[in-house]
Amino acid sequence: MNLATPPAAHDYAAELADVKARVHVAEAMAGRAGSGVQILVATKAWAADAAVGAVRAGARLVGESRMQELADKGESLRDAGAVVHVIGQLQRNKAAIAVEYAACVQTVDSLKLAERLSRLCVEAQRDLQVMIQVNVSGEESKAGVAPEDALALAAQVQALPALEVVGFMTIGLNSPVEADVRAGYARLREIRDQALISSERGAIDLSSAWHLSMGMSGDLEWAIAEGATMVRVGTAVMGDRP
């Protein structure tokens, strides 16, 4: 597997500081100053030493999309103290790799996948955080459950052994139009809010599902304006792949 490594002079700490500054400004502009939006650094297609370099520069949360890459980099990331999230589409036959190395799978979009993860976690005697991936844009190229089915799936997943639904995740609309992209993020926030309200009323127990993982390097400000609690950035910290 040919994975990329940034130039030796690449300054992960400086790039991460720039992203943190963007997040802080976006929080303030949205009236959310000090809300603590988390930054997850996506390391897809980057070599283990590059991913570890980002972690050592302060990127505690790392996102991996391909399970073969995670299998290759998992031990290095674990030794560096990274908290790994799966942020790419996960096939059931690769779920064991996620259970081995990840603290959270953000891309649960079917009950069958959740059941597979649950069985593996029970066998491994561990718990796993998950998020429900929702396709708020309606684009066929994007994975995720339909918005109208998200709450029902979240309740089913929460009922499974060893899994805890901690929020909802989406990939934003591929568009330069701010209003259109933000509309999708607002829809995800509405789904999250409905989950929390239902929990308060005792209908379903999704009180832990407060995270909103949405927004990437190019549109994190829009996502934060709509309530993101976690943004996923790749190129903004890792640079462009050679």
C-alpha positions as CSV (number, residue, x, y, z in Angstrom):
1,M,0.0,0.0,0.0
2,N,1.6,3.3,-1.2
3,L,0.8,5.8,1.5
4,A,1.9,9.4,1.5
5,T,4.3,11.2,3.8
6,P,4.5,15.0,3.9
7,P,7.8,16.9,3.3
8,A,10.2,16.8,6.3
9,A,9.6,20.5,6.9
10,H,5.8,20.0,7.3
11,D,4.8,21.8,10.5
12,Y,1.9,19.8,11.9
13,A,1.7,22.0,15.0
14,A,1.4,25.2,13.1
15,E,-1.2,23.8,10.8
16,L,-3.2,22.5,13.8
17,A,-2.9,25.8,15.5
18,D,-4.4,27.5,12.4
19,V,-7.3,25.1,12.4
20,K,-7.9,25.7,16.1
21,A,-7.9,29.5,15.5
22,R,-10.5,29.0,12.7
23,V,-12.6,27.0,15.1
24,H,-12.4,29.6,17.9
25,V,-13.4,32.4,15.5
26,A,-16.2,30.3,14.1
27,E,-17.5,29.5,17.6
28,A,-17.5,33.2,18.5
29,M,-19.2,34.3,15.3
30,A,-21.9,31.7,16.0
31,G,-22.4,32.8,19.5
32,R,-20.9,29.6,20.8
33,A,-17.6,30.9,22.2
34,G,-15.9,28.4,24.4
35,S,-18.2,25.6,23.3
36,G,-15.3,23.2,22.8
37,V,-15.8,22.0,19.3
38,Q,-13.5,19.1,18.8
39,I,-11.0,18.7,15.9
40,L,-10.6,15.3,14.4
41,V,-7.7,14.9,12.0
42,A,-8.4,12.7,9.0
43,T,-5.3,10.7,8.1
44,K,-6.7,8.7,5.1
45,A,-3.9,7.8,2.6
46,W,-1.2,9.1,4.9
47,A,1.6,6.8,6.2
48,A,1.8,5.8,9.8
49,D,4.7,8.2,10.6
50,A,2.7,11.1,9.1
51,A,-0.4,10.2,11.2
52,V,1.8,9.9,14.3
53,G,3.4,13.2,13.5
54,A,0.0,14.9,13.7
55,V,-0.8,13.1,17.0
56,R,2.5,14.2,18.6
57,A,1.7,17.8,17.5
58,G,-1.5,17.7,19.5
59,A,-4.1,16.0,17.3
60,R,-5.6,13.6,19.9
61,L,-8.5,12.5,17.7
62,V,-7.6,10.8,14.4
63,G,-10.0,9.6,11.8
64,E,-9.4,6.6,9.5
65,S,-11.5,5.7,6.5
66,R,-10.0,2.5,5.1
67,M,-9.8,-0.5,7.4
68,Q,-6.7,-2.0,5.7
69,E,-4.9,1.3,6.5
70,L,-6.1,1.2,10.0
71,A,-4.8,-2.4,10.4
72,D,-1.4,-1.2,9.2
73,K,-1.3,2.0,11.3
74,G,-3.4,0.9,14.3
75,E,-0.5,-0.1,16.6
76,S,1.5,3.0,15.8
77,L,-1.5,5.2,16.5
78,R,-2.3,3.4,19.7
79,D,1.3,3.7,20.9
80,A,1.2,7.5,20.2
81,G,-1.9,7.9,22.3
82,A,-4.3,8.6,19.5
83,V,-8.1,8.1,19.9
84,V,-9.2,6.6,16.6
85,H,-12.5,7.1,15.0
86,V,-13.7,5.3,11.9
87,I,-15.0,7.9,9.5
88,G,-15.3,6.0,6.3
89,Q,-17.9,3.5,5.1
90,L,-17.4,0.3,7.0
91,Q,-18.2,-3.1,5.5
92,R,-19.3,-5.8,7.9
93,N,-16.5,-8.1,7.0
94,K,-14.0,-5.4,8.1
95,A,-15.7,-4.6,11.3
96,A,-13.3,-6.6,13.4
97,I,-10.5,-4.2,12.5
98,A,-12.6,-1.3,13.7
99,V,-13.3,-3.1,17.0
100,E,-9.6,-3.8,17.4
101,Y,-8.4,-0.2,17.1
102,A,-11.2,2.3,17.2
103,A,-12.8,4.1,20.1
104,C,-15.8,5.2,17.9
105,V,-17.3,4.2,14.6
106,Q,-19.0,7.3,13.2
107,T,-20.5,5.6,10.1
108,V,-23.1,3.2,11.3
109,D,-25.9,3.4,8.8
110,S,-27.6,0.0,9.1
111,L,-28.8,-2.3,11.8
112,K,-26.9,-5.2,10.3
113,L,-23.6,-3.4,10.7
114,A,-24.5,-2.4,14.2
115,E,-25.4,-6.0,15.1
116,R,-22.0,-7.1,13.7
117,L,-20.1,-4.5,15.8
118,S,-22.1,-5.5,18.9
119,R,-21.3,-9.2,18.5
120,L,-17.6,-8.5,18.1
121,C,-17.5,-6.1,21.0
122,V,-19.3,-8.7,23.3
123,E,-16.7,-11.3,22.2
124,A,-13.9,-8.8,22.9
125,Q,-15.4,-7.8,26.2
126,R,-15.3,-4.1,25.3
127,D,-17.7,-1.2,24.7
128,L,-17.8,0.9,21.5
129,Q,-19.1,4.3,20.9
130,V,-20.9,4.8,17.6
131,M,-22.6,7.6,15.6
132,I,-25.4,7.2,13.1
133,Q,-24.4,8.4,9.7
134,V,-27.2,10.4,8.0
135,N,-27.3,11.3,4.3
136,V,-28.8,14.8,4.7
137,S,-27.8,15.8,1.1
138,G,-29.7,13.0,-0.6
139,E,-26.7,12.5,-2.9
140,E,-26.5,9.0,-4.2
141,S,-22.7,9.1,-3.9
142,K,-22.9,9.5,-0.1
143,A,-23.5,6.8,2.4
144,G,-25.9,7.2,5.4
145,V,-29.4,6.4,6.5
146,A,-32.2,8.7,5.2
147,P,-33.0,11.5,7.7
148,E,-36.5,10.2,8.3
149,D,-35.1,6.9,9.4
150,A,-32.3,8.1,11.6
151,L,-34.0,8.2,14.9
152,A,-35.5,4.7,14.6
153,L,-32.1,3.3,13.7
154,A,-30.4,5.2,16.6
155,A,-32.9,3.6,19.0
156,Q,-32.3,0.2,17.6
157,V,-28.6,0.5,17.8
158,Q,-28.7,1.9,21.4
159,A,-30.6,-1.2,22.5
160,L,-27.7,-3.5,21.4
161,P,-25.2,-4.8,23.9
162,A,-21.8,-3.1,24.1
163,L,-22.7,-0.1,21.8
164,E,-23.4,3.5,22.9
165,V,-24.8,6.0,20.4
166,V,-23.0,9.2,21.1
167,G,-24.3,11.3,18.2
168,F,-24.9,11.7,14.5
169,M,-22.5,12.2,11.6
170,T,-22.9,13.5,8.0
171,I,-20.9,14.4,5.0
172,G,-22.0,17.8,3.8
173,L,-23.5,18.6,0.4
174,N,-20.9,19.0,-2.3
175,S,-21.7,22.6,-3.2
176,P,-20.2,26.1,-2.9
177,V,-23.5,27.5,-1.9
178,E,-23.4,28.2,1.8
179,A,-27.2,28.2,2.4
180,D,-27.6,24.8,0.7
181,V,-24.7,23.2,2.7
182,R,-25.9,24.7,6.0
183,A,-29.4,23.5,5.4
184,G,-28.1,19.9,5.5
185,Y,-26.2,20.6,8.7
186,A,-29.3,22.2,10.2
187,R,-31.2,19.0,9.4
188,L,-28.7,16.9,11.3
189,R,-29.0,19.2,14.2
190,E,-32.7,18.9,14.2
191,I,-32.4,15.1,14.2
192,R,-30.0,15.2,17.2
193,D,-32.3,17.6,19.0
194,Q,-35.3,15.3,18.4
195,A,-33.3,12.4,19.9
196,L,-32.5,14.4,23.0
197,I,-36.1,15.6,23.4
198,S,-37.4,12.0,23.0
199,S,-35.0,11.0,25.8
200,E,-36.2,13.7,28.1
201,R,-39.8,12.5,27.5
202,G,-38.8,8.9,28.2
203,A,-39.7,7.7,24.8
204,I,-36.2,6.4,23.9
205,D,-32.9,6.6,25.8
206,L,-30.6,8.6,23.5
207,S,-29.4,11.0,26.1
208,S,-25.8,10.2,25.2
209,A,-26.3,11.1,21.5
210,W,-25.4,14.7,21.6
211,H,-22.5,14.9,19.2
212,L,-22.8,16.4,15.8
213,S,-19.8,15.3,13.6
214,M,-20.1,17.5,10.5
215,G,-17.9,19.9,8.6
216,M,-14.5,19.5,7.0
217,S,-11.5,21.6,6.0
218,G,-13.4,23.7,3.5
219,D,-16.6,24.3,5.4
220,L,-16.0,23.9,9.1
221,E,-17.2,27.4,9.8
222,W,-20.6,26.7,8.2
223,A,-20.9,23.5,10.2
224,I,-20.0,25.2,13.5
225,A,-22.6,27.9,12.8
226,E,-25.2,25.1,12.6
227,G,-24.1,23.4,15.9
228,A,-21.2,21.0,15.0
229,T,-19.5,19.6,18.1
230,M,-16.8,17.9,16.1
231,V,-15.2,18.8,12.7
232,R,-13.2,16.4,10.6
233,V,-10.2,18.0,8.9
234,G,-7.6,16.4,6.6
235,T,-5.8,18.7,4.2
236,A,-5.9,21.7,6.6
237,V,-3.5,19.8,9.0
238,M,-1.9,17.1,6.8
239,G,-1.5,19.2,3.6
240,D,-2.2,18.1,0.1
241,R,-1.2,14.6,-0.8
242,P,1.7,14.5,-3.2
